[in-house]
Amino acid sequence: MIYGLWLRLRHLAYNKGWKKSFKADVPTICVGNITVGGTGKTPHVEMLLRQLRVSDRWGFKPLAVLSRGYKRKSRGFQIVQPDSSASFAGDEPLQIARKFHGVTVAVDKNRVEGCRKLEGADLIVVDDAFQYRRLTPSLSIVLVDYNRPIYEDRLLPYGRLRDLPSRLYKADIVIVTKCPPELDSWTRQEMRRKLNLKPEQKLFFTSIKYASPEPVFPEADPRYTYSSKVVLVSGIANNAPLRSYLSDTYKIVKRLDYPDHHRFTRGDVRAMAAAVKETPTACVMTTEKDAQRLREVKVVPDALKQRLFYLPIEATFISEEDEKAFVEVLDNL
């Protein structure tokens, strides 16, 4: 009750103009959620960048991504380079910078100032800023987890909602994420009814797709990916989809679960090395986001480096109609 009251008072202050909100000089797209973690923001920011690159309007214009850079050690506005560290930039901005050459990636807790400093960008994708009311985006996208929709959840600390469920109606686009690839039209209509969206709000559905394992370190031996056994290392909000996917190919002999954005230590590496010692033929699999932080651990045994791989992940629309409609929104921005 106390947290909900604080949220209502905070939003009232912005709605009444008692607290000021600003718009950037260039179009901005906010990708956020109402739930604490687990909705797939980073894969959807990457999907958005891929769609912008093929868009008739934005395909050849300079793009930028602005993030807070959660758990980074640096201060203020910083440009993220592909060779930056996760401790400097945060794991998610670093992942984007390494995958999208030509896109400017920056971090700044003050998103208003961050947008002002991104000179030369014709469009800015603002990551995880739906609750950042000081910035009014040109287009707001809110992600909802298919497996834990907001109408079945509660506010913190009894649930995982970080914001009022009614805030969903302020989104221009709602994307239901982590859907089964074969989602029938009746289920989609029922989902819209339960979300109780306004007629003008657009609703899309996406699924996640895993690619082939990639080495975390250059010393990795790809032959380990053909093992029947795997040690799963993850520091993400929800690794259930990853566990389910791996179980189709591997027997998960050991799980090392850490909190979201966990900064790996030498002790964690020793736990991984011990798991490898127990099952010498096992491959060690982690997530793409965790790989950014694992590379920073100074002492990783060669035996672990040889076995350590990550699974790249992509968010994809479950229908071509959704994808075309989404690109059309971007072209009209």
Phi and psi restraints in degrees (value plus and minus 20) as a CYANA .aco file:
   2 ILE   PHI     -87.2   -47.2
   2 ILE   PSI     -64.0   -24.0
   3 TYR   PHI     -85.2   -45.2
   3 TYR   PSI     -62.4   -22.4
   4 GLY   PHI     -82.6   -42.6
   4 GLY   PSI     -58.6   -18.6
   5 LEU   PHI     -85.6   -45.6
   5 LEU   PSI     -62.4   -22.4
   6 TRP   PHI     -81.5   -41.5
   6 TRP   PSI     -61.6   -21.6
   7 LEU   PHI     -82.2   -42.2
   7 LEU   PSI     -63.4   -23.4
   8 ARG   PHI     -83.7   -43.7
   8 ARG   PSI     -61.8   -21.8
   9 LEU   PHI     -86.2   -46.2
   9 LEU   PSI     -59.6   -19.6
  10 ARG   PHI     -83.8   -43.8
  10 ARG   PSI     -67.8   -27.8
  11 HIS   PHI     -87.2   -47.2
  11 HIS   PSI     -54.4   -14.4
  12 LEU   PHI     -82.1   -42.1
  12 LEU   PSI     -59.5   -19.5
  13 ALA   PHI     -82.0   -42.0
  13 ALA   PSI     -59.1   -19.1
  14 TYR   PHI     -95.5   -55.5
  14 TYR   PSI     -59.0   -19.0
  15 ASN   PHI     -84.7   -44.7
  15 ASN   PSI     -54.2   -14.2
  16 LYS   PHI    -107.0   -67.0
  16 LYS   PSI     -27.3    12.7
  17 GLY   PHI      65.3   105.3
  17 GLY   PSI     -12.4    27.6
  18 TRP   PHI     -88.6   -48.6
  18 TRP   PSI     -52.9   -12.9
  19 LYS   PHI    -129.3   -89.3
  19 LYS   PSI     116.8   156.8
  20 LYS   PHI    -104.9   -64.9
  20 LYS   PSI     123.3   163.3
  21 SER   PHI    -144.0  -104.0
  21 SER   PSI     127.0   167.0
  22 PHE   PHI    -146.4  -106.4
  22 PHE   PSI     132.7   172.7
  23 LYS   PHI    -129.4   -89.4
  23 LYS   PSI     123.6   163.6
  24 ALA   PHI     -94.4   -54.4
  24 ALA   PSI     144.0   184.0
  25 ASP   PHI     -94.6   -54.6
  25 ASP   PSI     -37.6     2.4
  26 VAL   PHI    -141.6  -101.6
  26 VAL   PSI     142.2   182.2
  27 PRO   PHI     -78.3   -38.3
  27 PRO   PSI     119.4   159.4
  28 THR   PHI    -147.9  -107.9
  28 THR   PSI     121.9   161.9
  29 ILE   PHI    -139.7   -99.7
  29 ILE   PSI      99.8   139.8
  30 CYS   PHI    -115.8   -75.8
  30 CYS   PSI     109.4   149.4
  31 VAL   PHI    -134.1   -94.1
  31 VAL   PSI      95.5   135.5
  32 GLY   PHI    -167.6  -127.6
  32 GLY   PSI    -187.5  -147.5
  33 ASN   PHI    -173.5  -133.5
  33 ASN   PSI     156.6   196.6
  34 ILE   PHI    -130.2   -90.2
  34 ILE   PSI     -30.4     9.6
  35 THR   PHI    -122.1   -82.1
  35 THR   PSI     128.4   168.4
  36 VAL   PHI     -95.5   -55.5
  36 VAL   PSI      84.9   124.9
  37 GLY   PHI      42.8    82.8
  37 GLY   PSI     147.5   187.5
  38 GLY   PHI      64.8   104.8
  38 GLY   PSI     -18.4    21.6
  39 THR   PHI    -114.4   -74.4
  39 THR   PSI     -32.0     8.0
  40 GLY   PHI      71.0   111.0
  40 GLY   PSI      23.6    63.6
  41 LYS   PHI     -81.5   -41.5
  41 LYS   PSI     -68.6   -28.6
  42 THR   PHI     -82.0   -42.0
  42 THR   PSI     -67.8   -27.8
  43 PRO   PHI     -79.0   -39.0
  43 PRO   PSI     -50.7   -10.7
  44 HIS   PHI    -100.6   -60.6
  44 HIS   PSI     -50.4   -10.4
  45 VAL   PHI     -83.3   -43.3
  45 VAL   PSI     -62.2   -22.2
  46 GLU   PHI     -85.0   -45.0
  46 GLU   PSI     -61.0   -21.0
  47 MET   PHI     -81.8   -41.8
  47 MET   PSI     -61.5   -21.5
  48 LEU   PHI     -81.4   -41.4
  48 LEU   PSI     -62.3   -22.3
  49 LEU   PHI     -83.6   -43.6
  49 LEU   PSI     -59.8   -19.8
  50 ARG   PHI     -84.1   -44.1
  50 ARG   PSI     -59.5   -19.5
  51 GLN   PHI     -89.2   -49.2
  51 GLN   PSI     -57.6   -17.6
  52 LEU   PHI     -84.6   -44.6
  52 LEU   PSI     -54.5   -14.5
  53 ARG   PHI     -89.8   -49.8
  53 ARG   PSI     -43.8    -3.8
  54 VAL   PHI    -122.0   -82.0
  54 VAL   PSI     -19.0    21.0
  55 SER   PHI     -90.8   -50.8
  55 SER   PSI     121.3   161.3
  56 ASP   PHI     -81.4   -41.4
  56 ASP   PSI     -53.8   -13.8
  57 ARG   PHI    -106.2   -66.2
  57 ARG   PSI     -58.5   -18.5
  58 TRP   PHI    -128.4   -88.4
  58 TRP   PSI     -23.9    16.1
  59 GLY   PHI     -77.7   -37.7
  59 GLY   PSI     -51.9   -11.9
  60 PHE   PHI    -136.7   -96.7
  60 PHE   PSI      -1.3    38.7
  61 LYS   PHI    -125.9   -85.9
  61 LYS   PSI     131.4   171.4
  62 PRO   PHI     -87.1   -47.1
  62 PRO   PSI     108.2   148.2
  63 LEU   PHI    -133.0   -93.0
  63 LEU   PSI     135.9   175.9
  64 ALA   PHI    -161.6  -121.6
  64 ALA   PSI     133.9   173.9
  65 VAL   PHI    -142.5  -102.5
  65 VAL   PSI     111.7   151.7
  66 LEU   PHI    -140.5  -100.5
  66 LEU   PSI     107.0   147.0
  67 SER   PHI    -151.7  -111.7
  67 SER   PSI     140.0   180.0
  68 ARG   PHI     -89.4   -49.4
  68 ARG   PSI     -53.0   -13.0
  69 GLY   PHI      56.6    96.6
  69 GLY   PSI      40.4    80.4
  70 TYR   PHI     -77.2   -37.2
  70 TYR   PSI     111.9   151.9
  71 LYS   PHI      46.4    86.4
  71 LYS   PSI      -1.7    38.3
  72 ARG   PHI     -96.6   -56.6
  72 ARG   PSI     138.6   178.6
  73 LYS   PHI    -116.1   -76.1
  73 LYS   PSI     -36.4     3.6
  74 SER   PHI     -95.4   -55.4
  74 SER   PSI     145.8   185.8
  75 ARG   PHI    -141.2  -101.2
  75 ARG   PSI     133.6   173.6
  76 GLY   PHI      47.2    87.2
  76 GLY   PSI    -178.0  -138.0
  77 PHE   PHI     -99.5   -59.5
  77 PHE   PSI     108.6   148.6
  78 GLN   PHI    -160.3  -120.3
  78 GLN   PSI     120.4   160.4
  79 ILE   PHI    -108.5   -68.5
  79 ILE   PSI     112.5   152.5
  80 VAL   PHI    -115.6   -75.6
  80 VAL   PSI     104.7   144.7
  81 GLN   PHI    -121.9   -81.9
  81 GLN   PSI     137.3   177.3
  82 PRO   PHI     -77.7   -37.7
  82 PRO   PSI     -46.2    -6.2
  83 ASP   PHI    -118.5   -78.5
  83 ASP   PSI      -7.9    32.1
  84 SER   PHI     -89.1   -49.1
  84 SER   PSI     149.5   189.5
  85 SER   PHI    -123.1   -83.1
  85 SER   PSI     139.4   179.4
  86 ALA   PHI     -86.6   -46.6
  86 ALA   PSI     -53.6   -13.6
  87 SER   PHI     -88.5   -48.5
  87 SER   PSI     -48.8    -8.8
  88 PHE   PHI     -98.1   -58.1
  88 PHE   PSI     -61.8   -21.8
  89 ALA   PHI    -130.9   -90.9
  89 ALA   PSI     -42.9    -2.9
  90 GLY   PHI      75.7   115.7
  90 GLY   PSI     127.5   167.5
  91 ASP   PHI     -88.2   -48.2
  91 ASP   PSI     -59.5   -19.5
  92 GLU   PHI     -90.7   -50.7
  92 GLU   PSI     -68.0   -28.0
  93 PRO   PHI     -79.0   -39.0
  93 PRO   PSI     -57.8   -17.8
  94 LEU   PHI     -84.9   -44.9
  94 LEU   PSI     -62.1   -22.1
  95 GLN   PHI     -78.6   -38.6
  95 GLN   PSI     -63.9   -23.9
  96 ILE   PHI     -86.5   -46.5
  96 ILE   PSI     -62.2   -22.2
  97 ALA   PHI     -82.9   -42.9
  97 ALA   PSI     -54.7   -14.7
  98 ARG   PHI     -96.0   -56.0
  98 ARG   PSI     -43.6    -3.6
  99 LYS   PHI    -117.2   -77.2
  99 LYS   PSI     -45.0    -5.0
 100 PHE   PHI    -141.6  -101.6
 100 PHE   PSI      60.5   100.5
 101 HIS   PHI     -88.9   -48.9
 101 HIS   PSI     117.0   157.0
 102 GLY   PHI      77.8   117.8
 102 GLY   PSI     -35.1     4.9
 103 VAL   PHI    -117.6   -77.6
 103 VAL   PSI     106.3   146.3
 104 THR   PHI     -96.0   -56.0
 104 THR   PSI     105.1   145.1
 105 VAL   PHI    -134.8   -94.8
 105 VAL   PSI     108.3   148.3
 106 ALA   PHI    -154.9  -114.9
 106 ALA   PSI     138.6   178.6
 107 VAL   PHI    -147.0  -107.0
 107 VAL   PSI     120.3   160.3
 108 ASP   PHI    -187.3  -147.3
 108 ASP   PSI     107.8   147.8
 109 LYS   PHI     -83.3   -43.3
 109 LYS   PSI     -54.4   -14.4
 110 ASN   PHI    -108.7   -68.7
 110 ASN   PSI      77.3   117.3
 111 ARG   PHI     -88.2   -48.2
 111 ARG   PSI     -50.1   -10.1
 112 VAL   PHI     -84.1   -44.1
 112 VAL   PSI     -69.3   -29.3
 113 GLU   PHI     -86.2   -46.2
 113 GLU   PSI     -56.9   -16.9
 114 GLY   PHI     -79.8   -39.8
 114 GLY   PSI     -62.3   -22.3
 115 CYS   PHI     -85.1   -45.1
 115 CYS   PSI     -58.6   -18.6
 116 ARG   PHI     -84.8   -44.8
 116 ARG   PSI     -53.9   -13.9
 117 LYS   PHI    -103.3   -63.3
 117 LYS   PSI     -31.4     8.6
 118 LEU   PHI    -105.1   -65.1
 118 LEU   PSI      45.2    85.2
 119 GLU   PHI     -89.1   -49.1
 119 GLU   PSI     119.9   159.9
 120 GLY   PHI      76.6   116.6
 120 GLY   PSI     -36.3     3.7
 121 ALA   PHI    -101.5   -61.5
 121 ALA   PSI     114.6   154.6
 122 ASP   PHI    -110.1   -70.1
 122 ASP   PSI     -37.0     3.0
 123 LEU   PHI    -173.2  -133.2
 123 LEU   PSI     118.9   158.9
 124 ILE   PHI    -141.9  -101.9
 124 ILE   PSI     106.5   146.5
 125 VAL   PHI    -113.1   -73.1
 125 VAL   PSI      98.2   138.2
 126 VAL   PHI    -121.9   -81.9
 126 VAL   PSI      96.0   136.0
 127 ASP   PHI    -106.5   -66.5
 127 ASP   PSI     111.5   151.5
 128 ASP   PHI      35.3    75.3
 128 ASP   PSI      35.6    75.6
 129 ALA   PHI    -148.6  -108.6
 129 ALA   PSI       0.2    40.2
 130 PHE   PHI     -86.4   -46.4
 130 PHE   PSI     -50.6   -10.6
 131 GLN   PHI    -108.1   -68.1
 131 GLN   PSI     -25.0    15.0
 132 TYR   PHI    -107.2   -67.2
 132 TYR   PSI      66.2   106.2
 133 ARG   PHI     -93.0   -53.0
 133 ARG   PSI     -33.9     6.1
 134 ARG   PHI     -86.1   -46.1
 134 ARG   PSI     -41.1    -1.1
 135 LEU   PHI    -131.2   -91.2
 135 LEU   PSI     105.2   145.2
 136 THR   PHI    -119.6   -79.6
 136 THR   PSI      88.5   128.5
 137 PRO   PHI     -96.5   -56.5
 137 PRO   PSI     140.6   180.6
 138 SER   PHI     -93.1   -53.1
 138 SER   PSI     -51.7   -11.7
 139 LEU   PHI    -165.3  -125.3
 139 LEU   PSI     108.3   148.3
 140 SER   PHI    -133.6   -93.6
 140 SER   PSI     109.9   149.9
 141 ILE   PHI    -137.8   -97.8
 141 ILE   PSI     105.4   145.4
 142 VAL   PHI    -136.0   -96.0
 142 VAL   PSI     113.0   153.0
 143 LEU   PHI    -119.5   -79.5
 143 LEU   PSI     118.0   158.0
 144 VAL   PHI    -147.7  -107.7
 144 VAL   PSI     107.3   147.3
 145 ASP   PHI     -93.3   -53.3
 145 ASP   PSI     103.6   143.6
 146 TYR   PHI     -78.2   -38.2
 146 TYR   PSI     -54.3   -14.3
 147 ASN   PHI    -102.7   -62.7
 147 ASN   PSI     -34.5     5.5
 148 ARG   PHI    -166.6  -126.6
 148 ARG   PSI      52.3    92.3
 149 PRO   PHI     -86.8   -46.8
 149 PRO   PSI     136.8   176.8
 150 ILE   PHI     -85.3   -45.3
 150 ILE   PSI     -45.9    -5.9
 151 TYR   PHI     -95.7   -55.7
 151 TYR   PSI     -24.6    15.4
 152 GLU   PHI    -132.5   -92.5
 152 GLU   PSI      -4.1    35.9
 153 ASP   PHI    -144.0  -104.0
 153 ASP   PSI     153.3   193.3
 154 ARG   PHI    -154.7  -114.7
 154 ARG   PSI     142.6   182.6
 155 LEU   PHI     -85.6   -45.6
 155 LEU   PSI     133.9   173.9
 156 LEU   PHI     -76.6   -36.6
 156 LEU   PSI     126.7   166.7
 157 PRO   PHI    -112.7   -72.7
 157 PRO   PSI     -19.7    20.3
 158 TYR   PHI    -103.9   -63.9
 158 TYR   PSI     -38.3     1.7
 159 GLY   PHI    -152.6  -112.6
 159 GLY   PSI    -177.1  -137.1
 160 ARG   PHI    -138.1   -98.1
 160 ARG   PSI      -6.2    33.8
 161 LEU   PHI    -101.3   -61.3
 161 LEU   PSI     103.2   143.2
 162 ARG   PHI    -112.3   -72.3
 162 ARG   PSI     -30.8     9.2
 163 ASP   PHI    -162.7  -122.7
 163 ASP   PSI     147.8   187.8
 164 LEU   PHI     -84.6   -44.6
 164 LEU   PSI     116.3   156.3
 165 PRO   PHI     -76.3   -36.3
 165 PRO   PSI     -51.0   -11.0
 166 SER   PHI     -85.6   -45.6
 166 SER   PSI     -37.7     2.3
 167 ARG   PHI     -86.0   -46.0
 167 ARG   PSI     -37.1     2.9
 168 LEU   PHI     -78.6   -38.6
 168 LEU   PSI     -50.8   -10.8
 169 TYR   PHI     -93.5   -53.5
 169 TYR   PSI     -26.8    13.2
 170 LYS   PHI    -110.2   -70.2
 170 LYS   PSI     -24.5    15.5
 171 ALA   PHI    -101.8   -61.8
 171 ALA   PSI     121.8   161.8
 172 ASP   PHI     -98.1   -58.1
 172 ASP   PSI     -56.4   -16.4
 173 ILE   PHI    -150.8  -110.8
 173 ILE   PSI     116.3   156.3
 174 VAL   PHI    -136.5   -96.5
 174 VAL   PSI     108.5   148.5
 175 ILE   PHI    -136.6   -96.6
 175 ILE   PSI     101.9   141.9
 176 VAL   PHI    -106.6   -66.6
 176 VAL   PSI      97.2   137.2
 177 THR   PHI    -121.5   -81.5
 177 THR   PSI     144.6   184.6
 178 LYS   PHI      38.4    78.4
 178 LYS   PSI      17.0    57.0
 179 CYS   PHI     -98.8   -58.8
 179 CYS   PSI     135.6   175.6
 180 PRO   PHI     -81.7   -41.7
 180 PRO   PSI     120.2   160.2
 181 PRO   PHI     -77.4   -37.4
 181 PRO   PSI     -52.9   -12.9
 182 GLU   PHI    -121.9   -81.9
 182 GLU   PSI      54.8    94.8
 183 LEU   PHI    -117.8   -77.8
 183 LEU   PSI      97.2   137.2
 184 ASP   PHI     -95.7   -55.7
 184 ASP   PSI     141.4   181.4
 185 SER   PHI     -84.3   -44.3
 185 SER   PSI     -53.2   -13.2
 186 TRP   PHI     -84.7   -44.7
 186 TRP   PSI     -62.1   -22.1
 187 THR   PHI     -85.0   -45.0
 187 THR   PSI     -57.0   -17.0
 188 ARG   PHI     -86.5   -46.5
 188 ARG   PSI     -62.1   -22.1
 189 GLN   PHI     -85.8   -45.8
 189 GLN   PSI     -58.5   -18.5
 190 GLU   PHI     -87.3   -47.3
 190 GLU   PSI     -55.6   -15.6
 191 MET   PHI     -84.9   -44.9
 191 MET   PSI     -61.6   -21.6
 192 ARG   PHI     -84.3   -44.3
 192 ARG   PSI     -59.0   -19.0
 193 ARG   PHI     -84.1   -44.1
 193 ARG   PSI     -63.4   -23.4
 194 LYS   PHI     -89.9   -49.9
 194 LYS   PSI     -54.4   -14.4
 195 LEU   PHI     -92.3   -52.3
 195 LEU   PSI     -40.8    -0.8
 196 ASN   PHI      37.6    77.6
 196 ASN   PSI      26.8    66.8
 197 LEU   PHI     -94.6   -54.6
 197 LEU   PSI     137.7   177.7
 198 LYS   PHI     -93.7   -53.7
 198 LYS   PSI     134.8   174.8
 199 PRO   PHI     -77.6   -37.6
 199 PRO   PSI     -53.7   -13.7
 200 GLU   PHI    -100.8   -60.8
 200 GLU   PSI     -31.3     8.7
 201 GLN   PHI     -99.1   -59.1
 201 GLN   PSI     112.1   152.1
 202 LYS   PHI    -110.4   -70.4
 202 LYS   PSI     119.4   159.4
 203 LEU   PHI    -142.2  -102.2
 203 LEU   PSI     107.9   147.9
 204 PHE   PHI    -147.0  -107.0
 204 PHE   PSI     141.9   181.9
 205 PHE   PHI    -149.8  -109.8
 205 PHE   PSI     112.4   152.4
 206 THR   PHI    -148.2  -108.2
 206 THR   PSI     139.4   179.4
 207 SER   PHI    -144.7  -104.7
 207 SER   PSI     146.3   186.3
 208 ILE   PHI    -126.5   -86.5
 208 ILE   PSI     126.2   166.2
 209 LYS   PHI    -152.8  -112.8
 209 LYS   PSI     109.3   149.3
 210 TYR   PHI    -116.2   -76.2
 210 TYR   PSI     122.1   162.1
 211 ALA   PHI    -119.4   -79.4
 211 ALA   PSI    -198.1  -158.1
 212 SER   PHI     -87.3   -47.3
 212 SER   PSI     129.7   169.7
 213 PRO   PHI     -78.3   -38.3
 213 PRO   PSI     122.5   162.5
 214 GLU   PHI    -140.6  -100.6
 214 GLU   PSI     127.2   167.2
 215 PRO   PHI     -91.4   -51.4
 215 PRO   PSI     119.4   159.4
 216 VAL   PHI     -96.0   -56.0
 216 VAL   PSI     -59.6   -19.6
 217 PHE   PHI    -139.4   -99.4
 217 PHE   PSI     132.1   172.1
 218 PRO   PHI     -80.8   -40.8
 218 PRO   PSI     -44.5    -4.5
 219 GLU   PHI     -95.4   -55.4
 219 GLU   PSI     -25.0    15.0
 220 ALA   PHI     -81.2   -41.2
 220 ALA   PSI     121.6   161.6
 221 ASP   PHI    -122.8   -82.8
 221 ASP   PSI      91.3   131.3
 222 PRO   PHI     -81.1   -41.1
 222 PRO   PSI     -36.5     3.5
 223 ARG   PHI     -84.3   -44.3
 223 ARG   PSI     -44.8    -4.8
 224 TYR   PHI     -87.7   -47.7
 224 TYR   PSI     -43.5    -3.5
 225 THR   PHI     -89.4   -49.4
 225 THR   PSI     -34.1     5.9
 226 TYR   PHI    -111.5   -71.5
 226 TYR   PSI     -16.3    23.7
 227 SER   PHI     -86.9   -46.9
 227 SER   PSI     137.7   177.7
 228 SER   PHI    -110.0   -70.0
 228 SER   PSI     -25.1    14.9
 229 LYS   PHI    -142.7  -102.7
 229 LYS   PSI     128.3   168.3
 230 VAL   PHI    -163.6  -123.6
 230 VAL   PSI     123.5   163.5
 231 VAL   PHI    -122.7   -82.7
 231 VAL   PSI     102.9   142.9
 232 LEU   PHI    -118.4   -78.4
 232 LEU   PSI     102.8   142.8
 233 VAL   PHI    -137.8   -97.8
 233 VAL   PSI     102.0   142.0
 234 SER   PHI    -169.6  -129.6
 234 SER   PSI     120.1   160.1
 235 GLY   PHI    -148.8  -108.8
 235 GLY   PSI      42.4    82.4
 236 ILE   PHI    -147.3  -107.3
 236 ILE   PSI     147.7   187.7
 237 ALA   PHI     -86.0   -46.0
 237 ALA   PSI     -57.6   -17.6
 238 ASN   PHI    -167.1  -127.1
 238 ASN   PSI      90.7   130.7
 239 ASN   PHI    -122.0   -82.0
 239 ASN   PSI      -8.8    31.2
 240 ALA   PHI     -79.2   -39.2
 240 ALA   PSI     -66.1   -26.1
 241 PRO   PHI     -80.9   -40.9
 241 PRO   PSI     -57.1   -17.1
 242 LEU   PHI     -86.6   -46.6
 242 LEU   PSI     -63.3   -23.3
 243 ARG   PHI     -80.6   -40.6
 243 ARG   PSI     -62.7   -22.7
 244 SER   PHI     -83.3   -43.3
 244 SER   PSI     -62.7   -22.7
 245 TYR   PHI     -85.1   -45.1
 245 TYR   PSI     -66.3   -26.3
 246 LEU   PHI     -85.3   -45.3
 246 LEU   PSI     -52.8   -12.8
 247 SER   PHI     -85.4   -45.4
 247 SER   PSI     -39.1     0.9
 248 ASP   PHI     -92.0   -52.0
 248 ASP   PSI     -43.2    -3.2
 249 THR   PHI    -136.5   -96.5
 249 THR   PSI     -55.5   -15.5
 250 TYR   PHI    -140.6  -100.6
 250 TYR   PSI     140.9   180.9
 251 LYS   PHI    -116.5   -76.5
 251 LYS   PSI      98.7   138.7
 252 ILE   PHI     -99.8   -59.8
 252 ILE   PSI      83.6   123.6
 253 VAL   PHI    -105.9   -65.9
 253 VAL   PSI     -38.5     1.5
 254 LYS   PHI    -177.4  -137.4
 254 LYS   PSI     117.9   157.9
 255 ARG   PHI    -140.5  -100.5
 255 ARG   PSI     109.6   149.6
 256 LEU   PHI    -137.4   -97.4
 256 LEU   PSI      78.3   118.3
 257 ASP   PHI    -119.3   -79.3
 257 ASP   PSI     111.6   151.6
 258 TYR   PHI    -147.2  -107.2
 258 TYR   PSI     142.9   182.9
 259 PRO   PHI     -83.8   -43.8
 259 PRO   PSI     140.7   180.7
 260 ASP   PHI     -79.0   -39.0
 260 ASP   PSI     116.9   156.9
 261 HIS   PHI      43.6    83.6
 261 HIS   PSI       5.8    45.8
 262 HIS   PHI     -81.5   -41.5
 262 HIS   PSI     114.1   154.1
 263 ARG   PHI    -110.1   -70.1
 263 ARG   PSI      90.7   130.7
 264 PHE   PHI     -87.3   -47.3
 264 PHE   PSI     123.1   163.1
 265 THR   PHI    -137.0   -97.0
 265 THR   PSI     154.3   194.3
 266 ARG   PHI     -83.9   -43.9
 266 ARG   PSI     -53.5   -13.5
 267 GLY   PHI     -82.9   -42.9
 267 GLY   PSI     -58.7   -18.7
 268 ASP   PHI     -84.1   -44.1
 268 ASP   PSI     -61.3   -21.3
 269 VAL   PHI     -83.6   -43.6
 269 VAL   PSI     -59.1   -19.1
 270 ARG   PHI     -83.2   -43.2
 270 ARG   PSI     -56.7   -16.7
 271 ALA   PHI     -85.7   -45.7
 271 ALA   PSI     -58.3   -18.3
 272 MET   PHI     -86.7   -46.7
 272 MET   PSI     -63.4   -23.4
 273 ALA   PHI     -83.3   -43.3
 273 ALA   PSI     -56.6   -16.6
 274 ALA   PHI     -86.3   -46.3
 274 ALA   PSI     -58.1   -18.1
 275 ALA   PHI     -85.3   -45.3
 275 ALA   PSI     -58.4   -18.4
 276 VAL   PHI     -86.3   -46.3
 276 VAL   PSI     -58.2   -18.2
 277 LYS   PHI     -84.5   -44.5
 277 LYS   PSI     -55.1   -15.1
 278 GLU   PHI     -89.9   -49.9
 278 GLU   PSI     -55.1   -15.1
 279 THR   PHI    -151.0  -111.0
 279 THR   PSI      63.5   103.5
 280 PRO   PHI     -80.7   -40.7
 280 PRO   PSI     -46.0    -6.0
 281 THR   PHI    -107.9   -67.9
 281 THR   PSI     -25.0    15.0
 282 ALA   PHI     -94.5   -54.5
 282 ALA   PSI     127.2   167.2
 283 CYS   PHI    -109.2   -69.2
 283 CYS   PSI     127.1   167.1
 284 VAL   PHI    -125.6   -85.6
 284 VAL   PSI      97.7   137.7
 285 MET   PHI    -134.2   -94.2
 285 MET   PSI     118.8   158.8
 286 THR   PHI    -158.6  -118.6
 286 THR   PSI    -195.5  -155.5
 287 THR   PHI    -115.3   -75.3
 287 THR   PSI     144.2   184.2
 288 GLU   PHI     -83.7   -43.7
 288 GLU   PSI     -57.8   -17.8
 289 LYS   PHI     -87.4   -47.4
 289 LYS   PSI     -61.4   -21.4
 290 ASP   PHI     -86.5   -46.5
 290 ASP   PSI     -51.5   -11.5
 291 ALA   PHI     -80.6   -40.6
 291 ALA   PSI     -53.9   -13.9
 292 GLN   PHI     -81.3   -41.3
 292 GLN   PSI     -57.9   -17.9
 293 ARG   PHI    -103.8   -63.8
 293 ARG   PSI     -51.3   -11.3
 294 LEU   PHI     -84.9   -44.9
 294 LEU   PSI     -52.5   -12.5
 295 ARG   PHI     -84.8   -44.8
 295 ARG   PSI     -37.4     2.6
 296 GLU   PHI    -107.8   -67.8
 296 GLU   PSI     -34.5     5.5
 297 VAL   PHI     -87.4   -47.4
 297 VAL   PSI     105.5   145.5
 298 LYS   PHI     -90.4   -50.4
 298 LYS   PSI     -58.8   -18.8
 299 VAL   PHI    -134.2   -94.2
 299 VAL   PSI      79.1   119.1
 300 VAL   PHI    -139.8   -99.8
 300 VAL   PSI      99.3   139.3
 301 PRO   PHI     -78.9   -38.9
 301 PRO   PSI     127.5   167.5
 302 ASP   PHI     -78.8   -38.8
 302 ASP   PSI     -57.0   -17.0
 303 ALA   PHI     -81.7   -41.7
 303 ALA   PSI     -52.4   -12.4
 304 LEU   PHI     -99.4   -59.4
 304 LEU   PSI     -59.5   -19.5
 305 LYS   PHI     -79.0   -39.0
 305 LYS   PSI     -56.7   -16.7
 306 GLN   PHI     -86.5   -46.5
 306 GLN   PSI     -45.7    -5.7
 307 ARG   PHI    -125.4   -85.4
 307 ARG   PSI     -23.2    16.8
 308 LEU   PHI    -114.5   -74.5
 308 LEU   PSI      98.9   138.9
 309 PHE   PHI    -153.6  -113.6
 309 PHE   PSI     140.1   180.1
 310 TYR   PHI    -146.1  -106.1
 310 TYR   PSI     137.1   177.1
 311 LEU   PHI    -123.8   -83.8
 311 LEU   PSI      90.8   130.8
 312 PRO   PHI     -83.1   -43.1
 312 PRO   PSI     126.7   166.7
 313 ILE   PHI    -151.0  -111.0
 313 ILE   PSI     122.6   162.6
 314 GLU   PHI    -151.3  -111.3
 314 GLU   PSI     125.4   165.4
 315 ALA   PHI    -116.6   -76.6
 315 ALA   PSI     112.1   152.1
 316 THR   PHI    -153.9  -113.9
 316 THR   PSI     126.5   166.5
 317 PHE   PHI     -88.9   -48.9
 317 PHE   PSI     124.9   164.9
 318 ILE   PHI    -101.9   -61.9
 318 ILE   PSI     -28.4    11.6
 319 SER   PHI    -164.1  -124.1
 319 SER   PSI     130.4   170.4
 320 GLU   PHI     -85.6   -45.6
 320 GLU   PSI     -51.2   -11.2
 321 GLU   PHI     -82.6   -42.6
 321 GLU   PSI     -62.0   -22.0
 322 ASP   PHI     -82.6   -42.6
 322 ASP   PSI     -64.0   -24.0
 323 GLU   PHI     -83.3   -43.3
 323 GLU   PSI     -63.7   -23.7
 324 LYS   PHI     -84.6   -44.6
 324 LYS   PSI     -61.2   -21.2
 325 ALA   PHI     -85.9   -45.9
 325 ALA   PSI     -55.8   -15.8
 326 PHE   PHI     -87.1   -47.1
 326 PHE   PSI     -65.5   -25.5
 327 VAL   PHI     -82.2   -42.2
 327 VAL   PSI     -56.3   -16.3
 328 GLU   PHI     -82.3   -42.3
 328 GLU   PSI     -58.8   -18.8
 329 VAL   PHI     -81.6   -41.6
 329 VAL   PSI     -63.8   -23.8
 330 LEU   PHI     -84.3   -44.3
 330 LEU   PSI     -60.4   -20.4
 331 ASP   PHI     -83.9   -43.9
 331 ASP   PSI     -48.6    -8.6
 332 ASN   PHI    -113.8   -73.8
 332 ASN   PSI     -16.1    23.9
